[in-house]
Amino acid sequence: MLITKEFIELISYDDTLNKTQSKILDLPFPLDENWKEKILEKEILRNDANRLMLLTGKIAIKAQEQILKNYLTVLDFNNIKSKDVEKETNDDEEHIRIYCDGACSGNPGFAGSGLAIYSNKRNPVLLHGDFVEVGTNNIAELNALYQALVIAKQTSSENIITIFSDSKYSIDCITTWAYGWKAKGWTKKGGEIKNLELIKKTHDLYERIKDLIEIKHVKGHSGIEGNELADRMAVTAIKEKTSNYEIYSYDKIDEVLKLNSY
């Protein structure tokens, strides 16, 4: 579901959120003054929305933890098994988050894709590639999402791998619209399906690994580190005309964030 102004009012107390709510929404705590803008129209899972509502109010940390435990107990009692329920895990367990993004210099024009791959608290691995001489932003976004799925498929993890993209188009193409198009022989009413071959191969890969991953939408250029880093890598792919994906070497994340963006 998408976070609306009405939902923000529903989950906030005294115009703020508590620490656990902030963690669910990937917000720093204490919140900054722009926290509402950062989450507005962000896509979240239904279970996250439920937890945010249950946690509303001025609640002590211990009570927040107990609410989450009670919520998991309710799900377990009702035999509800969902991959989007956050489980309590140890710091030693592997948690993979992949941010993917595409960029285009002109539309159509030079296009490139980038990724930022996080594992626990270690510095992310940055990749840039899939340079297309005559491409579009949608092609670049789809290429980035496809590469994120490839990496997820090749990664051994006992936990759900989360993929983040700021492209509603690419997410909807692969996780929603493709099912209807496929049922109609990969056609749609009213015209052609643009980028069809890319969509078909990406959807096919998604279908094979969808139980191992989750795909979340994030608002682009809103200060989310992983998204910003993936964006800089997409621009780097264009500038360096990187066809095959290459690792970007860096010393400090801040130096990467200072690179030009479109």
C-alpha positions in Angstrom: 0.0 0.0 0.0 1.0 3.6 -0.5 1.5 5.9 2.5 -1.0 8.8 2.3 -1.3 12.0 4.4 -4.3 10.4 6.1 -2.3 7.3 7.0 0.5 9.5 8.4 -2.0 11.3 10.7 -3.4 7.9 11.7 0.0 6.5 12.9 1.5 9.6 14.4 1.2 10.9 17.9 1.9 14.5 18.8 3.0 15.0 15.2 5.8 12.4 15.5 6.6 8.7 15.5 8.2 6.5 18.1 11.5 4.7 17.7 10.1 1.3 16.5 7.8 3.0 14.0 10.7 4.9 12.6 12.7 1.7 12.2 9.9 0.1 10.3 9.9 3.0 7.9 13.7 3.2 7.6 13.7 6.7 9.1 16.5 8.0 11.4 15.5 8.5 15.1 14.9 11.1 16.4 13.0 12.2 13.3 14.0 15.3 11.4 11.6 18.0 10.3 11.1 16.5 6.8 10.2 13.0 7.9 6.6 13.2 6.5 7.9 14.2 3.1 10.3 11.3 3.1 7.6 8.6 3.6 4.7 10.2 1.7 3.7 7.9 -1.2 6.2 5.3 -0.1 5.0 1.8 -0.7 4.9 -0.4 2.3 3.8 -3.9 3.0 0.3 -4.5 4.6 1.9 -6.1 7.7 4.1 -3.1 8.1 1.0 -0.9 8.0 -0.7 -3.0 10.6 2.3 -2.8 12.9 2.6 0.9 12.5 -1.0 1.4 13.6 -0.6 -1.0 16.6 2.5 1.0 17.7 0.8 4.4 17.5 1.2 6.5 20.7 3.7 7.4 23.3 4.8 3.9 24.2 7.9 2.8 26.1 10.5 0.8 24.2 9.8 -2.4 26.1 6.1 -2.0 25.3 6.9 -1.5 21.7 8.9 -4.7 21.6 6.0 -6.5 23.3 3.5 -5.2 20.8 5.5 -6.6 17.9 5.9 -10.0 19.7 2.1 -10.1 20.3 1.4 -9.3 16.7 3.6 -12.2 15.6 1.8 -14.4 18.1 -1.5 -13.5 16.6 -0.3 -14.3 13.1 1.1 -17.6 14.2 -2.0 -18.5 16.1 -4.1 -17.9 13.0 -1.6 -19.8 10.9 -0.7 -16.8 8.8 2.7 -17.3 7.3 3.9 -14.2 5.4 7.3 -13.4 4.0 6.7 -9.7 4.8 6.6 -10.2 8.6 9.8 -9.1 10.1 11.3 -11.8 12.2 13.6 -11.4 15.2 17.1 -12.3 14.0 20.6 -12.2 15.3 23.1 -9.7 14.0 25.2 -12.6 12.7 22.5 -13.6 10.3 22.8 -12.3 6.7 20.3 -9.5 5.7 20.6 -8.5 2.1 19.1 -5.3 0.8 19.6 -4.3 -2.9 18.8 -0.8 -4.1 18.6 -0.5 -7.9 18.1 2.6 -10.1 18.3 3.7 -13.7 19.3 7.0 -15.3 19.1 8.4 -18.8 20.8 11.4 -20.4 18.0 12.5 -22.7 14.9 10.3 -23.1 15.8 8.6 -25.4 19.5 8.9 -24.9 22.4 7.3 -23.1 21.1 5.1 -20.4 22.7 3.2 -17.5 21.9 1.3 -14.4 23.3 1.1 -10.9 23.0 -0.9 -7.7 23.9 -0.6 -4.0 24.0 -4.0 -2.2 24.0 -4.0 1.6 24.8 -6.9 3.9 24.1 -6.2 7.6 26.0 -3.1 8.7 28.9 -3.5 6.2 29.6 -0.8 3.6 27.5 -1.5 0.5 29.0 -3.0 -2.7 28.3 -0.6 -5.6 27.8 -1.7 -9.2 27.4 0.2 -12.4 26.6 -1.2 -15.9 24.0 -2.0 -18.6 25.0 1.1 -20.7 22.6 1.6 -23.6 23.5 4.0 -26.3 19.9 4.7 -27.3 17.8 3.9 -24.3 15.1 5.3 -22.1 14.7 5.8 -18.4 12.2 2.9 -18.2 14.7 0.6 -19.9 17.4 1.6 -17.5 15.1 1.0 -14.5 14.1 -2.4 -15.8 17.7 -3.4 -16.5 18.6 -2.4 -12.9 15.7 -4.4 -11.5 16.6 -7.4 -13.6 20.2 -7.3 -12.3 19.0 -7.0 -8.8 16.9 -10.2 -9.3 20.0 -11.9 -10.8 22.1 -11.0 -7.8 19.3 -12.2 -5.4 19.1 -15.5 -7.2 22.8 -16.0 -6.9 22.9 -15.0 -3.2 22.5 -17.6 -0.5 20.5 -16.2 2.3 18.2 -17.8 4.9 16.3 -14.5 5.1 14.1 -12.7 2.6 16.2 -10.5 0.3 14.7 -7.0 -0.1 15.0 -5.1 -3.4 14.3 -1.4 -3.5 13.4 0.6 -6.6 12.1 4.1 -7.1 10.4 3.1 -10.4 6.7 2.3 -9.9 6.7 1.5 -13.6 9.3 -1.3 -13.4 7.8 -2.8 -10.2 4.3 -2.8 -11.6 5.4 -4.2 -15.0 7.1 -7.2 -13.3 4.9 -7.9 -10.3 1.4 -6.9 -11.5 0.8 -6.0 -15.1 2.8 -8.9 -16.5 0.3 -11.4 -15.3 -2.5 -9.9 -17.3 -0.4 -9.4 -20.4 0.9 -13.0 -20.2 -2.7 -14.3 -19.9 -3.5 -12.5 -23.1 -0.5 -13.9 -25.0 1.7 -10.9 -24.0 -0.7 -8.3 -25.5 -2.6 -5.5 -24.1 -5.7 -3.6 -25.1 -4.9 -0.3 -26.8 -1.4 -0.8 -28.1 2.0 -2.4 -27.9 3.8 -3.3 -24.7 7.0 -1.3 -24.7 10.2 -3.1 -23.7 8.3 -6.4 -24.0 11.3 -8.7 -24.2 13.0 -7.1 -21.2 9.8 -7.3 -19.3 9.3 -11.0 -20.2 12.7 -12.1 -19.0 12.6 -10.0 -15.9 9.1 -11.3 -15.0 10.2 -14.9 -15.6 13.1 -14.5 -13.2 10.8 -12.8 -10.7 8.4 -15.8 -10.9 11.2 -18.2 -10.2 12.5 -16.5 -7.0 9.5 -14.5 -5.8 9.2 -16.6 -2.6 12.8 -15.6 -1.7 12.5 -11.9 -2.2 10.3 -8.8 -1.6 10.3 -5.7 -3.8 9.6 -2.4 -2.2 9.1 1.1 -3.8 11.1 4.0 -2.4 10.8 7.7 -3.2 13.6 8.7 -5.5 16.0 11.6 -4.6 14.6 11.8 -1.1 17.8 11.2 0.9 17.6 7.5 1.2 21.3 6.4 1.1 20.9 3.2 -0.9 18.7 4.9 -3.5 21.1 7.8 -3.8 24.1 5.5 -4.2 22.3 3.4 -6.9 21.5 6.7 -8.7 25.1 7.8 -8.7 26.1 4.4 -10.1 23.6 4.7 -12.9 25.0 8.0 -13.9 28.5 6.6 -13.6 27.5 3.8 -16.0 26.5 6.5 -18.5 29.6 8.6 -18.1 32.0 5.6 -18.4 29.8 3.7 -20.9 30.0 0.6 -18.8 28.4 -2.4 -20.5 29.1 -5.2 -18.2 28.6 -4.5 -14.5 31.7 -3.4 -12.6 32.4 -2.8 -9.0 32.9 0.9 -8.0 35.8 1.3 -5.6 35.5 4.0 -2.9 36.8 5.0 0.5 33.9 7.0 1.9 30.2 6.8 1.1 30.1 10.6 1.3 32.5 10.9 -1.6 30.1 8.8 -3.8 27.1 10.8 -2.7 28.9 14.0 -3.9 29.1 12.6 -7.5 26.8 14.3 -10.0 23.2 13.2 -10.4 20.7 14.0 -13.2 
